[in-house]
Amino acid sequence: MEVTLFAEKIFQVGALPITNTLLTTWLTIIVVLTLAYVSVRKVTLVPNFVQSAAEVVVETIYNLAESLGGEERAKRFFPIAATFFIYIITANYLGLLPGFSTVGFFEYHDSEKVLVPFFRSINSDLNVTLALALISVGVTHFYAINALGVFQYLKRYFSLNPVLLFVGLLELVAEITKVLSLSFRLFGNIFAGEALLLTISLLFAFILPLPFMFLEIIVGFVQATIFMMLTLVFMIILTEKTGH
C-alpha cells in the first residue's frame, strides 16, 4: 500500500476519468447540501442541535468578517468565506472516516501490487487545492474591480511613477504567490496527514493511531480556518481605496 501524489482513476466515462478524489468531491457536495437543508428545513425559536450548530458557525464567521471589514463588506464577503470554510472542513473530516484511503481494489504497478482506494481526501490532491486557490484569488479581484472601478484597480499595479510601478509589479508577483501559498499549504498539510495516518495504521492497527487522528482533526479545522481567513483578508485589503 502506498500514498501517491496524484489521484488514482477508479473508472472512466467517455473521455472523463473518474478519480477517487472526484468521487469524494461529489460526496462532500452532497454532505454539505444535506446539512444545509436539514439546518434550515424547520427553523424554530428554540433551535435543535443541528440548527444551533449551524447558527454558531454562521454567526462566528459573519462577526469575524464584520470585525475585519465593516458591516457593508461583511455582507458581500461572508458567503464566500463561509462557503470555503464549510466546504474545506467537511472535506477534511470526511477524509478521516474509516474506509477512506484503505478500502478499494488492487492494481499492479511495475509488478507491484498496490491498493487503489475508492475514496480519498480531496485536499490531498493538488488539483483540488489549486482550483480552490484560483477561485479564492479570482473572486478577490472581482470584488476589487467591483468596489474600486477598473481605473482605480489598475492604478494599484501600474503607474507612470517608476517607484510606484516597481511596487505595483511586486504586487502582481505577490498575487501569483497567493495562489501557490493557498494551494500548497492546504495540500501539504492534508497530504502529510493522510500519509502519516496510513503509515501508523499499517504498523499499529489499534490505540496508537488515535492521538494522530485527534491531531488531524485539529489540523483539518486549522487549515479550513486559515484558508477562509486569508481569503477574507485578501478581499478586504484589495477593496480598500488607495491611500487608506
N, C-alpha and C positions, 0 to 999 in steps of 0.2 A: 504494500500500500504506500502511495506517495501523494504529496500535495504539489500540484503543478501550478505554475504562474498563470496559465491560461485556463479558460473554462472548457470542460470536456463536452463533446457533442453527444447527445442522447439519441436523437433521431433527426430526420430531415424532412421538411415539407417543401417539395419543389426545389427551388434554389436556396431556400432559407434553412440554415442549420439551427436546430433547437438545442441549445446547451443547457446544462444543469443550472447555471446562474439565471438564464432566461426563464426557466420554469419557476425558480424561486422568486423572480421579479413578478411574475403573474400572481403567484401565491401571496406575495407581500401586498400587492394592489388589492386583492380580494379581501385580505385580513383588514387592511386599513379602511376600505369601503364598508365592510361589515361592522367594524367598531364604530364608524361614524354614523351608520344607520341606527344601530342599537342605542347609541348615546342620545340621539335627537328624536327617536321614534315617539316616545312618550315623555315629554318634558314636564316635570311637576315641580311645585314649590318645595316639596320635601324630596330631594333627589335620591335615587337609588345609588348603589355603589358605582355602576358604570357612568352614570351622569355626573356624579360627584368627581370621579377621576378625570373625566373629560373637561369639566369646568375648571379644575385645578390647573391642568395643562394649558388650556386656552387662556385663562386669566393670567397665569405666570408669564407666558410668552408675550401677551399683549402689554402687560405692565412693564416688562423689560423693554419692549420696543418703544413704549411711550416715554420711559425714563431716558432713553438714549436720543430719540428723535423728535419728541413732542407729539401731541395728540394727532395733528394732521397727518404727519408722515407715518405714525404708527398704524393708522387705518389703512394706509396703502401697503406698507411693508409687512404687516402682521401675517396676512395669508401666505405669503411666500416663505417667511421664516418658519411659521408653524408647520407648513407642508414639508419642508426639508427635515425638520426635527422629527416629526411623527413618522415620516416615511423611513428615514435612516435608522432610527432607534428600533422600529418594528423589524426592519430587515436584519439588523444586527442581532436582535434577540431570537428571531426565527432560526438563524444560523447556529444557535446554541442548543436547539431542541434535539432530543435523541433521534438518530436516524440521518441527520444532516451530515454529509461527508463520510458516512460509514455504511449506508445501505445503497446498493447499486448492483452492477454486473461487472464481470471481469473481461478484460481485453488483454491481448498480448502486444506489448510494445518492445520491439527489439528482443524477441524471445523471452521477455519477462512478463509474468502475469501481474496485471495492475487492475485495481478496483476503480471503476468509474462510477461515482456516486450519482444518484438520481437528482439530489438537491444539494446545493452548496451555497454558502453565504454570498449574496450578490456583491457585497463590498470587498470581497477577496478577488474580484475581477476588475482589473484596471480599466477596462472599457466602461464599466458602470460608473465608477468614481470619476472618470474623466468626463463622462456625459453630465453627471451632476454638477461638476465644477464649471463646465461650459455654460450650462443653464444658469447657474448662480451668477457668473460674471456677465453673461448676456442680458439677463433681467436687470442687473445692476446698472448697466449702461443704458438700457431702455428707459429706466426711471430717471436717470441723469439727464438724458435728452429731453424727456417729457417735462422735467422740472425746470431746467435751465434754458431750454431752447437750443437749436443746433449751433448758433453762433457762439454762445457762451460755453457750450460743451466743447467745441473745437478749440476755443481760446485757452482752455486748460492745458492743451497739448501743443499748440502751435502759436508762435508769436514772432513778430519782426525783431524783437529784442533777443540778441544772441544768448544771453544768460537764461532768459525765460524759455527760449526754445530748447536749450540743453536740458533744463529741468523738465520740460514737457516730454521730451524724448525719453528721459529716465522714467517718467511716469508711465509711458507706453510700455516700456520693458517690464515695469512693475506689474502691469495688467496681465502680461504673459506669465509672470512668476506666480500670480494669484491662482491661475488655473493649475499650474504644476503643484503648488503648495496644497491647495484644497484636495486635489485628486490623490496625490501620493501620500499625504498624511493619513487620510481615511483608509486608503488601500493598504498601506504598510502596516498599520495597527491591526486591522481586521485579519489580513492575511497571516501576519505573525501569530496572532492568537489562535487562528484555525490550525496552523501547523503545530503550535505548542500543544493544544488540546489533543490533537490526533496522536502525536508522539507519546504524550503521557498516558493516554488511554490504551495504547498498544502495549506499553510497559507495565502499567498497573491498572487493572480494569475497575477496581473499586476503591473508594475512600480518598486515595491520593489525588485523583483529578478534581475533587470538589473545590479545594482552595483556588485552583486555576480557573475553574468555572465561575466562581464568585468574582475573581479578578476580571474575567472577560465581561461579566455583567456590568461592572463599573466602567470598563474601557468602552463598551458599547454605548453607554449613556454619555460618557465624556466626549466621545468622538462626534456623536449626534449634536451635542450642545455646542462644541467648538465650531462645527460646520455652520450651524444656524447663527451663532454669534458673529462669526467672521462675515457671513453674507449680510447680516443686518448692519454691521459696522461699515462695510464697504458701501452699501446703499446710502447710508446716512452721510458718509464723507463725500461721495460723488454727487450728491444732490445739494450739498452746501454751495451757496453762491460764492464766487471768487472774492477773496478778501475777508471771509468770515473766519 
